[in-house]
Amino acid sequence: MKSNIAIAQDAKKRPILEIADELGLPGDAVEPHGRFKAKVSHRLLPALKDRPTGKLILVTAITPTPAGEGKTTVTVGLSQALRQLGKQAIVALREPSMGPVFAMKGGAAGGGYSQILPMEDINLHFTGDIHAVTSAHNLLAALIDNHIYHWNHLKIDPRRILWRRVVDINDRALRNVILGLGGALQGIPRETWFDITAASEIMAILCLSESMKELKERLARILVGYTYQVEPVRVGDLGCHGAIAVLLKDALDPNLVQTLEGGPALVHGGPFGNIAHGCNSVLATKLALKLGEYAVTEAGFGFDLGGEKFLDIKCPYSGLKPDGIVLVVTVRALKMHGGVSLSHLKVQNPDAVRKGLPNLERHLESVRKFKIPCIVAVNRFAFDTKAELQVILRRCEELGFEAAVADVFALGGQGGIEVAERLLKMMANQSSEYRPLYEWKESVRRKIFLIASEIYGAKKVEYTDRALTHLKWIEKLGLNELPICMAKTQKSLSDDPTLLGRPEGFTITVREIRISAGAGFLVPVTGDILTMPGLPRQPAADSIDIDARGKIKGLF
């Protein structure tokens, strides 16, 4: 079979204005970026308030292998399948970070015959949104240091600055750095850190804001540090939230592209699910719901991360209520959880699949807590056998869950017809009674424990002295009622990446709690999770090239 990039490059793309016309978008709301990409004005959403609202479908997954389980592929394939069934479906996705693209996991534009196009653009610079977030974030960092250098009338303590810098590339050398060396003219020497752009609070703010007014209000609430008297300093105190918003002016508009089968796709925002809230923008999701009968979206990594955050952060803030959940599972991931090494996942082993089922079972138990109808989609890989697939399908039936094989990588929308048909029937017969896992008014410790115990299966939560100090500051600042955005490894239900399957009786260790007051959540950092990833021994960048004609090679 051809590579993902070869399939994408051979595909015949529709002019983006043709897709915009098909959606009924007014010309003044669409700004083309070339022939196959366009920005859709965020101001369009209020004008669509009287249109019917479609049904919202959330695609999530079990605990993945390091390469991922094709959640985006299934999301795109499902939207294509719904369109083949005559439904007006729109897929709403996150923008890929270039960190994973040049590292190990790869891009986030789907794969095989269930991709969004133009794949190379989407996985690289796209329309510049992530660069805008990077620039806006680092502008604030520069303004903080400049304020201290020139007069510091806010009396900001350089030792208590919380705001880091970001870059959209995995670069472990930037995790811990010293600024201001080289003499008096170079600034005040201090220690700081870099995160990847996907972890930026400004990225989260962009994805949760529905207007320029809300964007500026959230930017003004960002907590950047403390004074010498240990009083909080916010962006509003610096008075630069307007300047930061200027850099995000175009990034606030969702991006319109297309699936490989010519259906509409809204791609906007890019927070990771393991260190941020892992969802695309509220604007893009709500636009999809107003422009189509079905909006198919995803949340990053497994249900324990992006799925939980979608339901406990994004939905309560936006008023969104999912009508159905698709939980993606693969034979290879269950083999891994059943004890098979990564190098032997292609070898037939139904017993290992059976041994790995407890991971799937844990996620299904978690989904049930939110009272939303759920179907299991078994994302098929070429080396999967019928016996292995049957192990999963039989177990789902025993547990009372609908399940079907999705062969969307090889067959596109046609390979997702059974999943789509069963999903439609399920949503017609079962109404969603969605409710969040916890109420925001509960204590911070209680909310963290509920996530750790009810979603991860932990027995208890422990806090370092640093984290306990942070809890006191959260209470002092009156931020106890913010929701929780856990930063945890995606490789395990626990905070230990080596504990596969369904670990029991484990302890979650919170080593610090970051305050994202602008985004409106608290970030407990657990285990050894890092907000600046590193490159692997053999990064994907080693295989990526471009020829004299400008044709990119090796991009998956």
C-alpha positions as CSV (number, residue, x, y, z in Angstrom):
1,M,0.0,0.0,0.0
2,K,1.2,3.5,-0.8
3,S,2.5,5.8,2.0
4,N,0.2,8.3,3.6
5,I,1.9,11.2,1.9
6,A,1.7,9.4,-1.5
7,I,-2.0,8.9,-1.1
8,A,-2.5,12.5,-0.1
9,Q,-0.4,13.8,-3.0
10,D,-2.3,11.7,-5.5
11,A,-5.7,12.7,-4.3
12,K,-7.8,15.2,-6.4
13,K,-8.6,18.1,-4.1
14,R,-11.7,20.3,-4.5
15,P,-11.2,24.1,-4.6
16,I,-11.8,25.3,-1.0
17,L,-14.3,27.9,-2.2
18,E,-16.4,25.2,-3.6
19,I,-16.6,23.5,-0.2
20,A,-17.4,26.9,1.4
21,D,-20.2,27.4,-1.1
22,E,-21.6,24.0,-0.4
23,L,-21.7,24.8,3.4
24,G,-23.5,28.1,2.6
25,L,-20.8,30.3,3.9
26,P,-21.1,33.9,2.9
27,G,-18.2,35.2,0.8
28,D,-17.1,37.9,3.4
29,A,-16.7,35.2,6.0
30,V,-14.2,33.2,4.1
31,E,-10.6,34.2,3.5
32,P,-8.7,31.8,1.2
33,H,-5.2,30.8,1.9
34,G,-4.3,29.5,-1.5
35,R,-6.6,27.1,-3.4
36,F,-7.2,24.5,-0.8
37,K,-7.2,26.2,2.6
38,A,-9.3,29.0,4.0
39,K,-10.0,30.9,7.2
40,V,-13.6,31.2,8.4
41,S,-14.4,34.3,10.4
42,H,-15.1,33.6,14.1
43,R,-17.7,36.4,13.8
44,L,-19.9,34.1,11.7
45,L,-20.9,31.9,14.7
46,P,-23.3,34.5,16.3
47,A,-25.0,35.0,12.9
48,L,-25.8,31.2,12.8
49,K,-27.6,31.2,16.2
50,D,-31.0,30.5,14.6
51,R,-29.8,27.5,12.6
52,P,-30.5,24.0,14.0
53,T,-27.7,22.5,16.0
54,G,-26.4,19.2,14.8
55,K,-25.4,16.2,16.9
56,L,-22.0,16.0,18.5
57,I,-19.9,12.8,18.3
58,L,-16.7,12.5,20.4
59,V,-14.0,10.1,19.2
60,T,-11.5,8.9,21.9
61,A,-9.4,5.8,22.5
62,I,-7.9,3.3,24.9
63,T,-4.3,3.7,26.2
64,P,-2.3,3.9,23.0
65,T,1.0,2.4,21.8
66,P,3.8,5.0,21.3
67,A,2.7,5.4,17.7
68,G,-0.9,6.1,18.5
69,E,-4.0,4.0,17.5
70,G,-5.3,5.9,14.6
71,K,-7.9,8.0,16.5
72,T,-7.7,10.8,13.9
73,T,-7.9,8.3,11.1
74,V,-11.1,6.9,12.5
75,T,-12.5,10.4,13.2
76,V,-12.0,11.4,9.6
77,G,-13.1,8.0,8.3
78,L,-16.3,8.2,10.3
79,S,-17.2,11.6,8.9
80,Q,-16.6,10.2,5.4
81,A,-18.8,7.2,6.2
82,L,-21.6,9.4,7.5
83,R,-21.5,11.4,4.3
84,Q,-21.6,8.3,2.2
85,L,-24.8,7.5,4.1
86,G,-26.3,10.8,3.0
87,K,-25.6,12.8,6.2
88,Q,-24.1,16.2,6.3
89,A,-21.1,15.5,8.5
90,I,-18.3,17.8,9.3
91,V,-15.1,16.7,11.0
92,A,-13.6,19.1,13.6
93,L,-9.9,18.4,14.5
94,R,-6.9,19.9,16.2
95,E,-3.9,21.3,14.3
96,P,-0.8,19.1,14.5
97,S,2.2,20.3,16.4
98,M,5.5,20.0,14.5
99,G,7.1,18.5,17.6
100,P,5.6,15.0,17.0
101,V,5.9,15.4,13.2
102,F,9.7,15.5,13.4
103,A,9.9,13.2,16.4
104,M,8.3,9.8,16.6
105,K,4.5,9.8,16.7
106,G,4.0,11.5,13.4
107,G,1.4,14.0,12.3
108,A,-2.3,14.3,13.1
109,A,-4.0,14.5,9.8
110,G,-5.2,10.9,9.7
111,G,-3.8,8.2,7.5
112,G,-4.4,6.0,4.5
113,Y,-7.7,6.8,2.8
114,S,-9.0,8.7,5.8
115,Q,-6.9,11.9,5.8
116,I,-7.5,15.6,5.7
117,L,-5.9,17.6,2.9
118,P,-3.6,19.3,2.1
119,M,-1.8,16.9,4.4
120,E,1.7,18.4,4.1
121,D,0.5,21.9,4.9
122,I,-1.6,20.8,7.8
123,N,1.3,18.9,9.4
124,L,3.7,21.7,8.9
125,H,3.2,25.5,9.0
126,F,-0.5,25.3,7.9
127,T,-2.0,28.8,8.2
128,G,0.4,30.0,10.9
129,D,-1.9,29.6,13.9
130,I,0.7,27.7,16.0
131,H,3.4,30.2,15.1
132,A,1.0,33.0,16.2
133,V,0.5,31.3,19.6
134,T,4.3,30.9,19.9
135,S,4.9,34.6,19.1
136,A,2.1,35.8,21.4
137,H,3.4,33.7,24.3
138,N,7.0,34.8,23.8
139,L,6.0,38.4,23.4
140,L,4.5,38.3,26.9
141,A,7.7,36.6,28.2
142,A,9.8,39.4,26.6
143,L,7.5,42.1,28.0
144,I,7.9,40.7,31.5
145,D,11.7,40.8,31.4
146,N,11.6,44.2,29.8
147,H,9.4,45.6,32.5
148,I,11.8,44.3,35.2
149,Y,14.8,45.7,33.3
150,H,13.6,49.2,32.8
151,W,11.6,50.2,35.9
152,N,9.7,47.4,37.5
153,H,7.1,49.6,39.0
154,L,5.0,46.5,39.6
155,K,7.9,45.2,41.8
156,I,7.9,41.8,40.1
157,D,10.2,39.3,41.8
158,P,12.4,37.7,39.1
159,R,12.6,34.6,41.3
160,R,8.8,34.2,41.2
161,I,8.1,34.6,37.5
162,L,5.8,31.7,36.5
163,W,5.6,32.5,32.7
164,R,7.8,30.3,30.6
165,R,8.8,30.5,26.9
166,V,7.6,28.1,24.2
167,V,8.7,26.7,20.8
168,D,6.9,24.2,18.5
169,I,9.7,21.7,18.3
170,N,10.8,19.0,20.7
171,D,14.0,20.4,22.2
172,R,15.1,18.9,25.6
173,A,18.1,21.3,25.7
174,L,15.6,24.1,26.4
175,R,13.9,22.6,29.3
176,N,16.0,24.5,31.8
177,V,17.8,27.7,30.8
178,I,19.5,30.8,32.3
179,L,18.5,34.2,30.8
180,G,20.2,37.6,31.0
181,L,23.9,36.5,31.0
182,G,26.5,38.8,29.4
183,G,26.4,41.9,31.5
184,A,24.1,44.7,32.7
185,L,22.7,45.5,29.2
186,Q,21.5,42.0,28.7
187,G,18.7,42.0,31.3
188,I,18.4,40.4,34.8
189,P,19.9,36.9,35.0
190,R,17.4,34.3,36.1
191,E,16.4,30.7,35.6
192,T,13.5,29.8,33.3
193,W,12.1,27.0,31.2
194,F,10.7,26.2,27.8
195,D,7.5,24.3,27.0
196,I,6.3,23.1,23.7
197,T,3.7,25.4,22.2
198,A,0.9,22.9,22.6
199,A,1.3,23.3,26.3
200,S,1.0,27.1,26.2
201,E,-1.8,28.6,28.2
202,I,-2.4,30.9,25.3
203,M,-3.1,27.9,23.1
204,A,-5.7,26.8,25.7
205,I,-7.1,30.3,25.8
206,L,-7.4,30.4,22.0
207,C,-9.3,27.1,22.0
208,L,-11.7,28.1,24.7
209,S,-12.5,31.6,23.5
210,E,-15.5,32.3,21.3
211,S,-14.9,36.0,20.6
212,M,-12.1,38.6,20.6
213,K,-13.7,40.1,23.7
214,E,-13.5,36.8,25.6
215,L,-9.9,36.2,24.3
216,K,-8.7,39.5,25.7
217,E,-10.5,38.9,29.0
218,R,-8.9,35.5,29.4
219,L,-5.4,36.9,28.4
220,A,-5.8,39.6,31.0
221,R,-6.4,37.0,33.7
222,I,-3.1,35.1,33.1
223,L,-1.0,34.8,36.2
224,V,2.6,35.6,35.3
225,G,4.2,35.7,38.7
226,Y,4.4,37.5,42.1
227,T,5.8,40.7,43.5
228,Y,8.5,41.0,46.2
229,Q,5.6,41.2,48.6
230,V,4.3,37.9,47.1
231,E,1.2,39.5,45.6
232,P,-0.1,38.1,42.2
233,V,0.8,39.8,39.0
234,R,-1.5,39.3,36.0
235,V,-1.2,40.3,32.3
236,G,-3.9,42.9,33.0
237,D,-1.5,44.5,35.4
238,L,1.1,44.8,32.7
239,G,-1.5,46.2,30.3
240,C,-0.3,44.2,27.3
241,H,-3.3,41.8,26.7
242,G,-4.4,44.0,23.8
243,A,-1.0,43.7,22.1
244,I,-0.9,39.9,22.6
245,A,-4.4,39.7,21.1
246,V,-3.3,41.5,18.0
247,L,-0.9,38.6,17.3
248,L,-3.8,36.2,17.6
249,K,-6.2,38.2,15.4
250,D,-6.1,35.7,12.5
251,A,-5.4,32.7,14.6
252,L,-8.8,33.1,16.3
253,D,-10.5,32.2,13.0
254,P,-11.0,28.4,12.4
255,N,-9.4,26.8,9.3
256,L,-11.5,25.1,6.6
257,V,-9.9,22.2,4.6
258,Q,-11.3,18.9,3.3
259,T,-11.2,15.2,3.8
260,L,-9.7,12.9,1.2
261,E,-13.2,12.3,-0.1
262,G,-13.9,16.0,-0.4
263,G,-16.0,16.5,2.7
264,P,-15.5,19.7,4.9
265,A,-13.1,19.7,7.8
266,L,-12.6,22.5,10.4
267,V,-9.1,22.3,11.9
268,H,-8.3,24.7,14.7
269,G,-6.1,24.8,17.8
270,G,-3.6,22.3,19.0
271,P,-3.3,21.5,22.8
272,F,-1.9,18.1,23.7
273,G,-4.1,15.8,25.7
274,N,-1.3,14.7,28.1
275,I,-0.1,18.1,29.2
276,A,-3.0,20.3,28.2
277,H,-6.8,19.8,27.6
278,G,-6.4,18.1,24.3
279,C,-9.3,19.4,22.3
280,N,-9.8,21.5,19.2
281,S,-11.4,25.0,19.5
282,V,-14.9,25.6,20.8
283,L,-15.4,27.9,17.8
284,A,-14.6,25.1,15.3
285,T,-16.8,22.6,17.1
286,K,-19.7,25.0,17.3
287,L,-19.4,26.0,13.7
288,A,-19.4,22.4,12.6
289,L,-22.6,21.8,14.7
290,K,-24.3,24.8,13.0
291,L,-23.1,24.0,9.5
292,G,-23.8,20.3,9.5
293,E,-26.1,17.6,10.9
294,Y,-23.2,15.8,12.6
295,A,-20.0,17.2,14.0
296,V,-17.3,14.5,14.5
297,T,-14.5,15.6,16.8
298,E,-11.7,14.0,18.8
299,A,-9.9,14.4,22.1
300,G,-6.2,13.7,22.5
301,F,-4.6,10.3,23.6
302,G,-6.8,8.0,25.6
303,F,-10.2,8.6,27.3
304,D,-8.4,9.1,30.6
305,L,-6.7,12.2,29.2
306,G,-8.4,14.1,26.3
307,G,-11.7,12.4,26.7
308,E,-12.1,13.3,30.4
309,K,-10.9,16.8,29.8
310,F,-13.3,17.3,26.9
311,L,-16.2,16.3,29.2
312,D,-15.0,18.1,32.3
313,I,-13.5,21.3,30.9
314,K,-14.5,22.0,27.3
315,C,-18.1,21.0,27.6
316,P,-18.9,22.9,30.9
317,Y,-17.2,26.0,29.6
318,S,-18.9,25.9,26.2
319,G,-22.3,24.3,26.9
320,L,-21.5,21.5,24.5
321,K,-23.2,18.1,25.1
322,P,-22.0,15.1,23.2
323,D,-24.7,12.8,21.8
324,G,-22.4,9.8,21.3
325,I,-18.9,8.6,22.0
326,V,-16.7,6.4,19.7
327,L,-14.0,4.6,21.6
328,V,-11.2,3.5,19.3
329,V,-9.4,0.2,20.2
330,T,-6.7,-1.7,18.2
331,V,-5.5,-5.3,18.3
332,R,-1.9,-4.1,18.6
333,A,-2.6,-1.9,21.6
334,L,-4.3,-4.7,23.4
335,K,-1.4,-7.0,22.6
336,M,0.9,-4.5,24.1
337,H,-1.2,-4.3,27.3
338,G,-1.2,-8.1,27.2
339,G,2.5,-8.3,27.5
340,V,3.8,-8.4,23.9
341,S,6.8,-6.3,23.1
342,L,6.5,-3.5,20.5
343,S,8.6,-5.4,18.1
344,H,6.2,-8.4,18.0
345,L,2.8,-6.6,17.7
346,K,2.4,-7.8,14.1
347,V,2.5,-11.5,15.2
348,Q,-0.9,-13.2,15.5
349,N,-1.6,-13.7,19.2
350,P,-5.3,-13.8,20.3
351,D,-4.3,-14.8,23.8
352,A,-2.3,-11.6,24.2
353,V,-5.3,-9.6,22.9
354,R,-7.5,-11.3,25.6
355,K,-4.9,-10.5,28.3
356,G,-5.0,-6.9,27.2
357,L,-8.8,-6.5,27.4
358,P,-8.8,-5.1,31.0
359,N,-7.4,-1.8,29.6
360,L,-10.4,-1.5,27.3
361,E,-12.7,-2.5,30.1
362,R,-11.3,0.2,32.4
363,H,-11.9,2.9,29.7
364,L,-15.5,1.6,29.0
365,E,-16.2,1.8,32.7
366,S,-15.0,5.4,32.8
367,V,-17.1,6.3,29.7
368,R,-20.2,4.9,31.4
369,K,-19.8,7.4,34.3
370,F,-20.7,10.3,31.9
371,K,-24.0,8.8,30.8
372,I,-23.3,9.1,27.0
373,P,-24.1,6.3,24.5
374,C,-20.8,4.7,23.4
375,I,-19.8,2.4,20.5
376,V,-16.4,0.7,20.2
377,A,-14.6,1.1,16.9
378,V,-11.9,-1.5,16.3
379,N,-9.5,0.3,14.0
380,R,-8.2,-2.5,11.7
381,F,-4.5,-2.8,10.7
382,A,-3.4,-4.9,7.8
383,F,-1.8,-7.5,10.0
384,D,-4.8,-8.0,12.3
385,T,-6.4,-11.5,12.0
386,K,-10.1,-12.4,12.2
387,A,-9.5,-14.4,15.4
388,E,-7.9,-11.4,17.1
389,L,-10.7,-9.0,16.0
390,Q,-13.3,-11.5,17.3
391,V,-11.8,-11.5,20.8
392,I,-12.6,-7.8,21.0
393,L,-16.0,-7.9,19.4
394,R,-17.2,-10.7,21.7
395,R,-15.9,-9.0,24.8
396,C,-17.7,-5.8,23.9
397,E,-20.9,-7.7,23.3
398,E,-20.6,-9.4,26.7
399,L,-20.1,-6.0,28.4
400,G,-23.2,-4.6,26.6
401,F,-21.4,-2.3,24.2
402,E,-22.0,-1.9,20.5
403,A,-18.8,-2.7,18.6
404,A,-17.7,-2.9,14.9
405,V,-14.6,-3.0,12.9
406,A,-13.5,0.2,11.2
407,D,-11.3,-0.4,8.1
408,V,-11.1,3.2,7.2
409,F,-7.3,3.4,6.7
410,A,-7.6,1.0,3.7
411,L,-11.1,1.7,2.5
412,G,-11.8,5.3,3.5
413,G,-15.5,6.1,4.3
414,Q,-16.6,2.7,3.0
415,G,-14.6,1.0,5.7
416,G,-16.5,2.9,8.4
417,I,-20.1,2.3,7.2
418,E,-20.9,-0.4,9.8
419,V,-19.6,1.8,12.6
420,A,-21.5,4.8,11.3
421,E,-24.8,2.8,10.9
422,R,-24.6,1.3,14.3
423,L,-23.7,4.7,15.8
424,L,-26.7,6.4,14.2
425,K,-29.0,3.7,15.4
426,M,-27.6,3.8,18.9
427,M,-28.0,7.6,19.1
428,A,-31.6,7.3,17.8
429,N,-32.5,4.8,20.5
430,Q,-30.4,6.1,23.4
431,S,-30.4,9.7,24.5
432,S,-27.4,11.3,26.0
433,E,-27.7,12.1,29.7
434,Y,-24.3,13.7,29.9
435,R,-23.1,14.9,33.2
436,P,-19.5,15.9,34.3
437,L,-17.5,13.7,36.6
438,Y,-17.3,16.4,39.3
439,E,-18.7,19.8,40.3
440,W,-16.2,22.6,40.1
441,K,-17.2,23.9,43.5
442,E,-15.7,20.8,45.2
443,S,-12.2,21.2,46.7
444,V,-9.1,20.9,44.5
445,R,-8.0,17.8,46.3
446,R,-11.4,16.2,45.9
447,K,-11.5,16.9,42.2
448,I,-8.0,15.5,41.6
449,F,-8.9,12.4,43.6
450,L,-12.1,11.8,41.7
451,I,-10.2,11.9,38.4
452,A,-7.4,9.7,39.7
453,S,-9.7,7.1,41.3
454,E,-12.7,7.1,39.0
455,I,-10.9,7.4,35.7
456,Y,-7.4,6.1,36.3
457,G,-8.2,3.5,38.9
458,A,-5.8,4.9,41.5
459,K,-6.1,4.0,45.2
460,K,-4.7,7.3,46.5
461,V,-3.1,10.6,45.6
462,E,0.1,11.9,47.2
463,Y,1.4,15.5,47.0
464,T,5.0,16.7,47.2
465,D,5.8,19.6,49.5
466,R,5.9,21.9,46.5
467,A,2.4,20.8,45.4
468,L,1.1,21.4,48.9
469,T,2.5,24.9,48.8
470,H,0.7,25.4,45.5
471,L,-2.6,24.3,47.0
472,K,-2.3,27.0,49.6
473,W,-1.6,29.6,46.9
474,I,-4.6,28.4,44.9
475,E,-6.8,28.9,48.0
476,K,-5.3,32.3,48.7
477,L,-6.0,33.4,45.2
478,G,-9.6,32.2,45.3
479,L,-9.1,29.8,42.4
480,N,-10.4,26.6,44.2
481,E,-13.4,26.3,41.9
482,L,-11.4,26.0,38.7
483,P,-11.6,22.6,36.9
484,I,-8.7,20.2,36.8
485,C,-6.5,19.6,33.7
486,M,-4.2,16.7,34.7
487,A,-0.7,16.4,33.2
488,K,0.0,12.7,33.1
489,T,1.7,10.2,30.9
490,Q,-0.4,8.9,28.0
491,K,1.4,5.5,28.1
492,S,-0.4,4.2,31.2
493,L,-3.6,4.7,33.2
494,S,-1.2,5.5,36.1
495,D,1.5,8.1,36.2
496,D,4.1,5.4,35.7
497,P,4.6,4.8,31.9
498,T,5.8,1.2,32.5
499,L,2.5,0.1,34.1
500,L,0.5,-1.3,31.2
501,G,-2.9,-2.9,31.1
502,R,-5.2,-2.1,34.0
503,P,-2.9,-1.3,37.0
504,E,-4.6,-1.6,40.4
505,G,-3.9,-0.1,43.8
506,F,-1.4,2.4,42.6
507,T,-0.7,5.9,43.9
508,I,-0.7,9.1,41.8
509,T,2.0,11.6,42.8
510,V,1.3,15.3,42.2
511,R,4.7,17.1,42.1
512,E,3.4,20.6,41.4
513,I,0.2,22.4,40.4
514,R,0.4,25.1,37.7
515,I,-2.3,27.8,37.7
516,S,-3.8,28.6,34.3
517,A,-6.1,31.4,35.4
518,G,-6.6,32.7,31.9
519,A,-7.5,29.4,30.4
520,G,-9.5,28.7,33.6
521,F,-8.1,25.5,34.9
522,L,-5.5,24.1,37.3
523,V,-2.8,21.8,36.0
524,P,-1.5,19.1,38.5
525,V,1.7,17.8,37.1
526,T,2.1,14.1,37.9
527,G,4.9,11.6,37.8
528,D,7.7,12.4,35.4
529,I,5.6,14.0,32.7
530,L,7.4,16.7,30.8
531,T,5.9,19.8,29.1
532,M,8.8,20.0,26.7
533,P,9.3,16.6,25.0
534,G,12.6,15.4,23.6
535,L,13.5,13.9,20.2
536,P,14.0,10.1,20.0
537,R,17.2,8.3,19.1
538,Q,16.0,8.1,15.4
539,P,13.6,11.1,14.9
540,A,11.2,11.1,12.0
541,A,13.2,14.1,10.7
542,D,15.9,11.7,9.5
543,S,13.5,10.4,6.8
544,I,11.9,13.7,5.7
545,D,13.2,15.4,2.5
546,I,12.2,17.6,-0.3
547,D,13.2,17.3,-4.0
548,A,14.1,20.0,-6.5
549,R,10.5,20.3,-7.6
550,G,9.3,21.0,-4.1
551,K,7.8,17.6,-3.5
552,I,8.0,16.5,0.1
553,K,9.0,12.9,0.8
554,G,9.1,10.8,4.0
555,L,6.3,12.6,5.8
556,F,4.7,9.3,6.9
